[in-house]
Amino acid sequence: LTVHSLKDMPMEVPERLPILAYSKREDKRDVLVLRKGLESLPAGPVIGTFSRRRRMQAARLYPDAVFKGIRGNLVTRLRKLDDGEYSALVLAAAGLQRAGLQERIYKYFSTDEMIPAAGQGILAVQARKDLDVAFLAEVNDPLTALAATAERSFVRTLDGGCSSPIAAHAVIRDGEMKLKGLYYREETQDYRTGGISGPAERAEKLGEELALRLKEELGG
């Protein structure tokens, strides 16, 4: 068995190593973390993120910002931030919360302000196909599994990977799914967002239908 952050997994997984369980989703939002000593985001800030998805959406919220790539694990990124290389970072809320660092969060972005990566806030359990994993029923969350299926279907239909600026987020209430997506077209460097609703059991089809609709709207 292996446990992964679902948002970092490839959209295509080997048939012999399927995803067999999804944890109940934690916080799916992206957040802004300020450099220690700052009480608010300064004018003309330097914002660190390696994700094009985050950079693209944050640029709409902070048009005067300069965006600079950043690599490393969470502790390394926070050290670079506090050493003065950046004014702020955009990170996943769930990662900070799991590390007990939620006090560093300055602002939570709503999923309308910044559509999350597909699978953000979800842990996935991957195992060999021949393994008896009946016990995973204890940790698998069926609603999260449906949401993950729709989100990953959206990205996969658009040939996006785990580092793609394509984004998707699904919510299920009373058996009805609402899926939001963002499609970025490399050729024109333009993007489009949109949504679709339908029965949650049609999760995979809803992802495909929204992806194809946004692709058509952008002439892709």
C-alpha positions in Angstrom: 0.0 0.0 0.0 1.1 3.6 -0.6 -0.7 6.8 0.5 -0.5 9.9 -1.7 -1.7 13.4 -1.8 -4.2 12.9 -4.6 -3.5 16.3 -6.2 0.1 15.1 -6.9 -0.9 11.8 -8.5 -0.8 11.3 -12.3 -4.2 11.3 -14.0 -3.5 7.9 -15.5 -2.6 5.2 -13.0 -1.4 1.7 -13.9 -4.2 -0.9 -14.1 -2.2 -3.2 -11.8 -1.8 -0.4 -9.2 -5.3 1.1 -8.8 -6.5 3.7 -6.3 -8.6 1.7 -3.9 -9.6 4.3 -1.2 -10.0 8.0 -0.7 -9.9 9.7 2.7 -12.7 12.1 3.6 -11.7 15.4 2.1 -9.9 17.9 4.3 -9.7 21.6 3.5 -9.6 22.0 -0.2 -8.7 25.7 -0.3 -5.5 27.5 -1.3 -4.2 30.1 1.2 -1.9 33.1 1.4 1.0 33.0 3.9 2.8 36.3 4.7 6.5 36.7 5.6 7.0 36.9 9.4 6.8 40.5 10.5 4.2 41.6 7.8 0.7 42.3 8.9 -0.7 42.7 5.4 0.3 42.3 1.8 2.5 45.2 0.7 2.1 47.1 -2.6 3.9 45.4 -5.4 4.4 42.1 -3.5 6.6 39.3 -4.5 4.5 36.2 -4.3 6.0 32.7 -4.4 4.4 29.8 -6.1 5.6 27.2 -8.6 2.1 26.3 -9.7 0.9 28.0 -12.9 -2.7 27.3 -11.7 -2.2 29.4 -8.6 -0.2 32.1 -10.4 -2.8 32.5 -13.1 -5.6 32.9 -10.6 -3.7 35.0 -8.1 -2.6 37.4 -10.8 -6.3 38.3 -11.2 -6.6 39.0 -7.5 -3.3 40.8 -7.1 -2.6 42.6 -10.5 0.4 44.5 -9.1 2.2 41.4 -7.8 5.4 39.9 -9.1 5.3 36.1 -9.1 8.4 34.1 -8.5 8.8 30.3 -8.5 9.7 28.4 -5.4 10.7 24.8 -4.8 11.3 22.6 -1.8 9.2 21.0 1.0 6.9 23.0 3.2 9.6 23.9 5.8 12.0 24.9 3.1 9.5 27.2 1.4 8.6 28.9 4.7 12.3 29.4 5.5 12.8 31.1 2.1 9.7 33.2 2.7 10.9 34.4 6.2 14.5 35.0 4.9 13.0 37.8 2.8 13.0 36.3 -0.7 9.2 36.7 -0.9 6.4 38.8 0.5 4.0 35.9 0.6 3.4 32.3 -0.6 0.4 30.6 -2.0 0.0 27.1 -0.5 -2.5 24.4 0.1 -4.4 24.8 3.4 -4.4 21.1 4.0 -0.6 20.8 4.0 -0.2 23.6 6.6 -3.0 22.1 8.7 -1.5 18.6 8.7 1.9 20.1 9.7 0.3 22.1 12.6 1.2 25.4 10.9 -2.3 26.8 10.3 -1.4 29.9 12.4 0.8 31.0 9.5 -2.3 31.4 7.2 -3.2 35.0 6.5 -6.0 34.5 4.0 -8.1 31.6 2.8 -9.1 31.9 -0.9 -12.6 30.8 -1.6 -13.0 28.2 -4.4 -14.5 30.9 -6.5 -11.4 33.1 -6.1 -9.1 30.2 -6.7 -10.3 26.9 -8.0 -8.2 24.2 -6.4 -6.2 21.5 -8.1 -8.1 18.2 -8.8 -8.0 16.1 -5.6 -6.7 18.8 -3.4 -7.2 18.0 0.3 -7.7 14.3 -0.4 -5.4 11.4 0.5 -5.5 8.4 -1.9 -4.5 4.8 -1.1 -3.0 2.9 -4.0 -2.4 -0.8 -3.8 -1.6 -3.9 -6.0 -4.7 -5.1 -7.8 -4.1 -8.7 -6.5 -4.1 -7.6 -2.8 -7.1 -8.2 -0.5 -8.0 -4.7 0.7 -11.4 -5.2 2.1 -10.3 -3.4 5.2 -9.9 -0.2 3.2 -13.7 0.1 3.3 -13.1 1.5 6.8 -11.2 4.5 5.5 -12.8 5.1 2.1 -15.3 8.0 1.8 -17.8 7.3 -1.0 -18.7 11.0 -1.6 -15.1 12.0 -1.7 -14.5 9.2 -4.2 -17.2 10.6 -6.5 -15.9 14.1 -6.2 -12.3 12.9 -7.0 -13.6 10.9 -10.0 -15.3 14.0 -11.5 -12.4 16.3 -10.9 -9.8 13.9 -12.3 -12.1 13.1 -15.3 -12.2 16.8 -16.1 -8.4 17.1 -16.1 -7.8 13.8 -17.9 -10.2 14.8 -20.7 -8.2 17.9 -21.3 -4.9 16.0 -21.2 -3.8 17.8 -18.1 -1.4 16.4 -15.5 -0.8 17.0 -11.8 1.3 20.1 -12.6 -1.2 21.4 -15.2 -2.9 24.8 -14.7 -6.2 23.0 -15.3 -8.2 22.9 -12.1 -11.5 21.3 -10.9 -13.5 21.2 -7.7 -16.7 19.2 -7.0 -19.2 19.5 -4.2 -22.0 16.9 -3.5 -25.2 17.7 -1.6 -28.3 15.4 -1.5 -27.0 13.3 -4.3 -26.4 16.3 -6.6 -23.0 17.3 -7.8 -21.8 20.7 -8.7 -18.5 20.8 -10.5 -16.4 23.9 -11.3 -13.5 23.7 -13.7 -10.7 25.9 -15.2 -9.3 25.1 -18.6 -6.1 26.8 -19.8 -5.1 26.7 -23.5 -1.4 26.7 -24.0 -1.6 27.9 -27.6 -3.4 31.1 -26.8 -2.4 31.4 -23.1 -6.1 32.1 -22.4 -8.3 30.3 -19.9 -12.0 29.8 -19.2 -13.9 28.8 -16.1 -17.4 27.2 -15.9 -19.6 24.8 -14.1 -22.0 21.9 -14.5 -24.5 20.1 -12.3 -26.0 16.7 -12.3 -26.5 13.4 -10.4 -23.4 12.5 -8.4 -23.4 9.0 -9.8 -22.6 10.5 -13.2 -19.3 11.9 -11.8 -17.0 10.8 -14.6 -19.4 11.9 -17.4 -19.9 15.3 -15.7 -16.2 15.8 -15.7 -15.9 14.9 -19.4 -18.9 17.1 -20.4 -17.6 20.2 -18.6 -14.1 19.7 -20.0 -15.4 19.4 -23.6 -17.7 22.4 -23.2 -14.9 24.7 -22.0 -12.5 23.4 -24.6 -15.1 24.2 -27.3 -15.7 27.7 -25.9 -12.0 28.4 -26.2 -11.8 27.0 -29.7 -9.6 24.1 -28.7 
